Amino acid sequence: MFASPGKASFHILFLHGGGKLAVRHFLNGHGHGLFRQIFLKGLGLGGEWGGAVLMSFESAPAHKRAFYASLPQVGLSLGLLLASGVIGFFSAVLSNEAFISWGWRIAFIMSAGLLFVGSYIRSSVHETKDFAEAKAKMPEVKYPLLDAFKRYPKMMVACMGARLIDGVAFNTFAVFSLSYLTQTRGLERSSALAVVMIASVVMSFFIPFWGYVADRIGKARVFGFCALLLGILGFPAFWVFHNYSDNYLYVCLALALPFGVVYAAVFGTMSSLFSDSFDPSVRYSAISFVYQFSGIFAAGLTPMVATMLVAWNGGEPWYLCAYLGSAGLISAACTLWIRHLNRKGFPPALPVEGETPVSEPLMEGESA
């Protein structure tokens, strides 16, 4: 069977949303139940992201695919804006004890409404032209993910490496910077959340802007250069956090530039860069696995690693900045690898009895 971005994303939406609500319920300490629900939420997130970007990417004209694929990515900045706003509001109107006890759960409950809105939209979505044509012309792929690993082993590794800076940078700037500013530098929680909200607004405009630019100068160029730049900008950003945390304007600029502008280039073009690297028969499974599996190391471990690095550095952030810089260097190198592999075209489909495999090059206008 082919991995269908249209049908699968409808069911995965409920898997992701249900897992999120279940996490809220089980977070009282039911260990096995919590583990199962977090697993379901993580599984759903990978498929939900892959389905959303592919519906936009494959439905767009060839010369506008980076821009169209960047539009679902704006959901990250809008979601971060919404989440920071809700948490900031309830942390302001509730006592600290009430917020820790039950106030934080309200955001999870409110997300149930978005689940039904999303399901209504997805119920009327049809399969993309790319997927329908691949299903009609190419041999049946019974296990798309296994097929992706057999045909694209180097590309799978290269994409996971390129994804590293995305997870490390997001959790450094959007997550760890909050605790650093509030617990280490003494900034109020509501003020720190407002800084993240401002950066999120900036990001919402720059994600589609970078998609537009990528269609003109190349996805790999935008992603690779900004991945390297993002790693470097950790040093000046945390220098400002460390020395000028009492200057609110400086703090806002220090987060908005690397996170709102440069990170937007990485996240905004990642969807089209990865989608361009696999043929339609395995594309959905491949990019979903790359996004979610690499997130274990790129995103999941970063808050813990960041806390340890700052502690080892005596409360200063320079070891963390070096970690971010290393991630940027690795991702930039992997982007060059992706570009090299893409120039060779798609590898031939796995042999099917009675058929001769044929290599499929990238479509016209789909340069990486």
Secondary structure, DSSP 8 states (H G I E B T S, - for coil): ----HHHHHHHHHHHHHHHHHHHHHHTTT-HHHHHHHHHHHHHHHHHHHHHHHHHHHHHS-GGGHHHHHHTTTHHHHHHHHHHHHHHHHHHHHS-HHHIIIIITHHHHHHHHHHHHHHHHHHTT----HHHHHHHHHS---SSHHHHHHHH-HHHHHHHHHHTHHHHHHHIIIIIIHHHIIIIIS---HHHHHHHHHHHHHHHHHHHHHHHHHHHHH-HHHHHHHHHHHHHHHHHHHHHHHHH-TT-HHHHHHHHIIIIIIIHHHHHHHHHHHHHTTS-TTTHHHHHHHHHHHHHIIIIITHHHHHHHHHHHTTT-SHHHHHHHHHHHHHHHHHHHHHHHHHTT-B------TT-----B---TT---
